Amino acid sequence: MVNFIGLQETRLTRVDLFKIRSLWGNSTFDFACSTARGCSGGILSVWDTSVFKKERIHCHENVVIVEGCWIRKNIECTTFNVYAPQDAGKKKDLWQYVISYMSRVNGDFIVFGDFNVVRSSNERRGSLFSVSQAVDFNNFIYEADLFDIPMEGRKFIRMDKAGVKLSRLDRFLISESLLDAIPDISCIALDRRWSDHCPLLLKDDHNNYGLISFKLFNSWLQMDGFSDVVSQAVKEFVPDCTLNKCLNLKNKLKLVKAKLKDWQADMRKLKGEQGKEFINRLLDIDKLIDSGTVSADDMVERKNILQQVSDIDKAESMDYAQKAKVKWAVEGDENSNFFHGMLKRKRKQMAIKGISQHGT
């Protein structure tokens, strides 16, 4: 879906369609538009008919709504191409209109375009920041249950001719359910060139950087023998002269992983046997306490055993806590949608989609 803002004609002529076709690159497209009113340009939405299948169109003064199906994902989706007015009251009316429309249709939502408002003061530089408009806009995003796709590539979207006033007025907002279906969706700001706004690209790009070298639990660092196992594995490794340094490092880590795996299996077995011995000895001492024949040495031994059992339980608790965090990040649990939403936002904001170097 692509939006063009700035149409001055009251309707699309054959010349306009030819220009769109030339820009698009082929004739497999469809469009919907809201014509110009006053000083503001109109809104034009264009989409590839092989990717998005239109069902219904509704054009408003400040938004073009297209209901349809995202063919490749088989998702019912409604897009809102927004060009928000400057007036604060009219903006608020537009937010309520969009929320009201969403309540009447099914499926997922993508709201995008020029919202003419920022969410926080750090999204604007060189111009006044309106707290009330930001509050209204943030409330709209919350009430509509939308997720603001983090923008990559740039911090600001619009820049005036003097290069003094900078702001992020354009963005993509998608429904939380759509984020579940397409977790790798991302928003990239392209080069501005002749326009005062940067074009925004919304794409679904799955990045798989492969498996991690090995899994390390924090409790291992506190166990006797851990450092010795790692040091011994490093000493035993013999680099292959026919391979480069990266491959040799990979093979070294594989050897360390294998040694740690064997060591951890032995430690787990040893802890299990020690745990049973500790429990049996505690039972014996408890019997002596009940009978009144316990000695001072027995009480000291009991105290030492309880400390050792506590250390074992603490190590296991650390492992469980670390596993729980991984499980929370990967699978989630039975908490409310609010906490899941917070997790998704944090994961999206921290995700590294790639590195741009010299345009690549």
matplotlib code that plots the C-alpha trace (Angstrom):
import matplotlib.pyplot as plt

x = [0.0, 1.4, 0.0, 0.5, -0.4, -0.6, -3.1, -4.7, -7.1, -10.7, -10.6, -8.1, -7.7, -6.2, -2.9, -3.0, -3.5, -0.7, 1.6, 0.7, 1.2, 4.6, 5.6, 4.2, 6.0, 3.1, -0.7, -1.5, -2.7, -5.9, -6.5, -8.8, -8.6, -10.1, -10.0, -8.4, -10.3, -9.2, -5.4, -4.8, -4.1, -6.1, -5.2, -4.4, -3.9, -2.5, -2.0, -0.9, -3.9, -1.9, -1.0, -4.2, -7.7, -10.1, -13.7, -15.0, -13.8, -14.9, -13.4, -13.5, -12.1, -9.0, -8.8, -9.2, -10.4, -9.9, -11.3, -10.0, -7.8, -4.0, -3.8, -0.3, -1.0, -4.8, -5.6, -8.7, -7.3, -8.6, -6.2, -6.7, -4.6, -4.7, -3.9, -4.9, -6.0, -4.0, -6.8, -6.6, -10.4, -10.7, -7.8, -9.7, -12.9, -10.8, -9.4, -13.0, -14.2, -11.5, -12.2, -15.9, -15.3, -13.0, -15.8, -18.0, -15.7, -13.8, -10.2, -6.9, -6.1, -3.2, -3.4, -0.8, 0.0, 0.6, -1.0, 0.2, 1.0, 3.9, 3.6, 6.3, 8.5, 11.6, 9.8, 9.9, 12.7, 12.7, 8.9, 6.4, 5.2, 1.5, 1.0, -2.8, -2.6, 0.0, -2.2, -5.2, -3.1, -1.7, -5.1, -6.4, -3.6, -4.4, -8.1, -7.8, -5.4, -2.8, 0.9, 3.3, 5.9, 9.4, 10.9, 14.3, 16.9, 16.0, 14.7, 12.6, 10.3, 9.6, 12.2, 11.5, 13.5, 15.8, 16.5, 15.5, 12.1, 12.2, 9.4, 8.1, 4.6, 4.3, 4.1, 2.5, 0.1, -1.1, -3.4, -1.9, -3.4, -1.7, 1.6, 1.0, 0.5, 3.4, 6.0, 8.8, 7.0, 9.2, 9.1, 12.0, 12.5, 13.9, 15.8, 13.9, 15.3, 13.1, 10.2, 10.0, 8.8, 10.7, 8.9, 8.1, 8.4, 6.4, 7.8, 7.7, 11.3, 12.2, 15.8, 17.3, 20.8, 21.1, 21.3, 23.3, 26.7, 25.5, 23.2, 24.9, 23.2, 24.3, 24.4, 27.3, 29.6, 29.3, 30.0, 33.4, 35.1, 33.4, 36.5, 38.7, 36.4, 36.5, 40.2, 40.9, 38.7, 40.5, 43.9, 42.8, 41.5, 43.9, 43.1, 42.9, 45.4, 43.1, 40.3, 40.0, 39.9, 36.1, 35.6, 38.3, 36.5, 33.3, 34.9, 36.5, 33.1, 31.6, 34.3, 33.7, 30.0, 30.5, 32.8, 30.3, 27.4, 29.2, 30.4, 26.8, 25.4, 27.9, 27.2, 23.4, 23.9, 26.2, 23.7, 20.9, 22.9, 24.0, 20.5, 19.3, 22.2, 21.4, 17.7, 18.5, 21.0, 18.6, 16.0, 18.4, 19.4, 15.7, 15.1, 18.0, 16.5, 13.1, 14.6, 16.7, 20.1, 21.4, 24.9, 26.5, 28.4, 25.1, 23.6, 26.6, 26.3, 22.6, 23.3, 26.0, 23.6, 20.8, 23.3, 24.4, 20.7, 20.0, 22.9, 21.6, 18.0, 19.3, 21.2, 18.1, 16.0, 18.4, 18.1, 14.3, 14.2, 16.4, 14.4, 11.2, 12.4, 13.3, 9.9, 8.2, 10.0, 9.3, 6.0, 4.4, 2.3, -1.2, -0.9, -3.3, -3.1, -1.7, 1.5, 1.8, 1.4, 4.2, 6.4, 5.8, 6.5, 9.8, 10.8, 10.0, 11.9, 15.0, 15.0, 17.9, 16.6, 19.9, 22.8, 22.8, 26.3, 26.8, 23.2, 23.3]
y = [0.0, 3.4, 6.8, 10.0, 13.3, 16.5, 16.0, 19.2, 17.9, 17.2, 13.9, 11.5, 12.1, 9.7, 11.7, 11.0, 7.3, 7.2, 8.9, 6.4, 3.5, 4.9, 5.3, 1.9, 0.1, -1.9, -2.0, -4.5, -1.9, -0.4, 2.8, 4.9, 8.6, 11.5, 14.7, 18.0, 20.4, 23.9, 24.4, 20.7, 18.2, 15.0, 11.5, 8.6, 5.0, 2.6, -1.2, -4.2, -6.3, -9.5, -8.7, -7.0, -7.7, -4.8, -5.4, -2.0, 1.6, 4.5, 8.0, 10.7, 14.2, 13.2, 9.4, 6.9, 3.5, 0.3, -3.0, -6.2, -9.2, -9.5, -12.3, -13.8, -13.8, -14.7, -11.9, -9.7, -6.2, -2.7, 0.1, 3.8, 6.2, 9.3, 13.0, 14.7, 18.3, 21.0, 22.0, 20.2, 19.8, 18.3, 15.9, 14.6, 14.2, 12.2, 9.9, 9.2, 8.6, 6.0, 4.2, 4.2, 2.7, 0.0, -1.1, -1.8, -4.0, -7.3, -8.2, -6.4, -2.7, -0.7, 3.0, 5.1, 8.4, 12.0, 12.4, 16.0, 15.3, 13.8, 11.5, 13.1, 16.1, 14.2, 13.6, 17.4, 19.9, 23.6, 24.0, 24.1, 20.8, 20.5, 18.4, 18.2, 17.0, 14.4, 13.2, 12.9, 11.0, 8.6, 8.0, 7.2, 4.6, 3.1, 3.0, 1.6, -1.2, -0.2, -0.8, 2.0, 0.3, 1.6, 3.5, 2.5, 4.5, 8.0, 9.8, 12.5, 12.3, 15.9, 18.7, 22.3, 23.9, 25.7, 22.4, 23.9, 22.4, 18.6, 16.3, 12.7, 13.2, 10.0, 6.5, 3.1, 1.9, -1.8, -3.8, -6.1, -9.2, -8.4, -8.1, -11.6, -12.9, -11.0, -10.6, -9.6, -6.6, -3.4, 0.2, 1.9, 5.5, 6.0, 8.9, 12.2, 13.6, 16.3, 16.0, 17.5, 14.1, 10.8, 7.9, 5.1, 1.5, -1.2, -4.7, -8.2, -9.4, -12.4, -12.4, -15.6, -15.2, -18.9, -20.7, -19.2, -20.9, -22.5, -21.9, -20.7, -20.5, -17.8, -20.4, -22.3, -19.3, -19.9, -23.6, -25.1, -26.5, -24.3, -22.2, -25.3, -27.0, -23.9, -23.4, -27.1, -27.1, -24.0, -25.7, -28.9, -27.1, -27.4, -24.8, -26.0, -24.0, -24.5, -22.6, -18.9, -17.3, -17.1, -20.8, -21.8, -19.6, -21.4, -24.8, -23.7, -22.7, -26.0, -27.8, -25.7, -26.3, -30.1, -30.1, -27.9, -30.2, -33.3, -31.4, -30.1, -33.6, -35.0, -32.1, -32.6, -36.3, -35.5, -32.9, -35.4, -38.0, -35.4, -34.2, -37.7, -38.2, -34.8, -35.7, -39.1, -37.6, -34.8, -37.5, -39.4, -36.3, -35.3, -38.7, -38.1, -34.7, -36.3, -39.0, -36.5, -38.2, -35.6, -34.3, -30.9, -32.3, -33.6, -30.1, -28.5, -31.1, -30.4, -26.7, -27.3, -29.7, -27.1, -24.5, -26.8, -27.7, -24.0, -23.4, -26.2, -24.8, -21.3, -22.5, -24.3, -21.2, -19.1, -21.6, -21.6, -17.8, -17.7, -20.3, -18.5, -15.3, -17.2, -18.9, -15.6, -14.0, -17.0, -18.5, -16.0, -17.3, -16.9, -13.2, -10.6, -9.1, -5.9, -7.6, -9.5, -6.2, -4.6, -7.6, -7.3, -3.6, -4.1, -6.9, -4.9, -1.8, -3.9, -6.0, -5.5, -5.9, -5.4, -2.9, -0.4, 0.2, 2.3, 1.8, -2.0]
z = [0.0, -1.0, -0.2, -2.2, -0.6, -2.6, -5.4, -6.5, -9.1, -8.2, -10.0, -11.5, -15.3, -17.8, -17.5, -13.8, -14.3, -16.8, -14.3, -11.6, -14.0, -14.9, -11.3, -10.3, -13.1, -14.4, -14.8, -12.0, -9.6, -8.2, -6.3, -4.2, -3.6, -1.7, -3.8, -2.8, -0.5, 0.1, 0.5, 1.4, -1.3, -1.7, -0.7, -3.0, -2.0, -4.6, -4.2, -6.1, -7.0, -6.8, -3.1, -1.8, -2.9, -2.4, -1.1, -0.1, -0.2, 1.9, 1.3, 3.9, 3.8, 5.9, 5.4, 2.6, 4.0, 1.9, 3.2, 1.7, 2.0, 2.3, -0.2, 0.6, 4.3, 3.9, 6.4, 6.4, 6.6, 6.6, 5.7, 6.8, 4.7, 6.9, 6.2, 9.5, 9.6, 11.4, 13.7, 17.1, 17.4, 13.9, 14.7, 17.7, 15.7, 13.1, 15.8, 17.1, 13.5, 12.9, 16.2, 15.4, 11.9, 13.4, 15.8, 12.8, 10.8, 11.4, 10.8, 11.3, 10.8, 9.3, 9.9, 8.1, 6.6, 7.8, 11.3, 11.7, 15.3, 17.3, 20.3, 22.5, 22.6, 21.4, 18.0, 17.3, 17.0, 16.2, 16.6, 19.4, 21.0, 21.8, 24.9, 24.5, 20.9, 21.8, 24.7, 22.3, 19.8, 22.3, 23.7, 20.2, 19.7, 23.1, 22.6, 19.1, 20.4, 17.8, 17.9, 16.7, 14.4, 15.4, 12.6, 11.4, 9.4, 10.6, 13.7, 11.9, 8.8, 7.9, 7.4, 6.2, 3.5, 6.0, 7.7, 11.1, 11.8, 12.2, 13.2, 12.9, 11.6, 9.5, 10.9, 10.6, 13.3, 13.1, 15.3, 17.9, 16.3, 13.1, 14.9, 16.2, 12.7, 11.2, 14.0, 11.7, 10.2, 10.2, 9.1, 7.3, 6.4, 2.9, 1.5, 1.4, -1.9, -3.3, -0.9, 2.6, 3.9, 3.9, 2.3, 4.7, 3.8, 5.7, 5.0, 6.3, 6.4, 8.5, 9.6, 10.9, 12.3, 13.1, 16.5, 19.3, 20.1, 23.4, 26.3, 29.5, 32.9, 35.4, 38.2, 36.4, 37.0, 40.8, 40.7, 41.4, 38.3, 35.7, 34.9, 34.9, 32.3, 30.0, 30.3, 29.6, 26.6, 25.2, 25.7, 24.0, 20.9, 17.9, 15.2, 11.6, 9.4, 6.4, 7.9, 8.6, 12.1, 12.2, 11.5, 14.0, 16.6, 15.8, 16.2, 19.5, 20.9, 19.8, 21.8, 24.8, 24.5, 24.3, 27.4, 29.4, 28.4, 29.7, 32.9, 33.6, 33.2, 35.7, 38.1, 37.8, 38.6, 41.6, 42.9, 42.8, 44.7, 47.3, 47.7, 48.6, 51.1, 52.7, 53.1, 54.6, 57.0, 58.1, 58.8, 61.0, 62.9, 63.4, 64.9, 67.3, 68.2, 68.9, 71.1, 73.0, 72.2, 69.7, 70.2, 69.6, 66.6, 65.1, 65.4, 63.7, 61.0, 60.6, 60.2, 57.6, 55.6, 55.6, 54.2, 51.5, 50.6, 50.5, 48.1, 45.8, 45.9, 45.2, 42.1, 40.8, 41.5, 39.4, 36.5, 36.8, 36.8, 33.7, 31.9, 32.9, 31.3, 28.1, 28.1, 28.7, 25.7, 23.4, 24.4, 26.9, 29.7, 31.2, 32.0, 30.6, 27.1, 28.6, 29.7, 26.5, 24.6, 26.7, 25.9, 22.2, 22.2, 24.0, 21.7, 18.6, 19.9, 20.8, 17.7, 15.2, 11.7, 10.0, 9.4, 6.5, 5.1, 2.0, 0.9, 1.3]

ax = plt.figure().add_subplot(projection="3d")
ax.plot(x, y, z, "-o")
ax.set_aspect("equal")
plt.show()
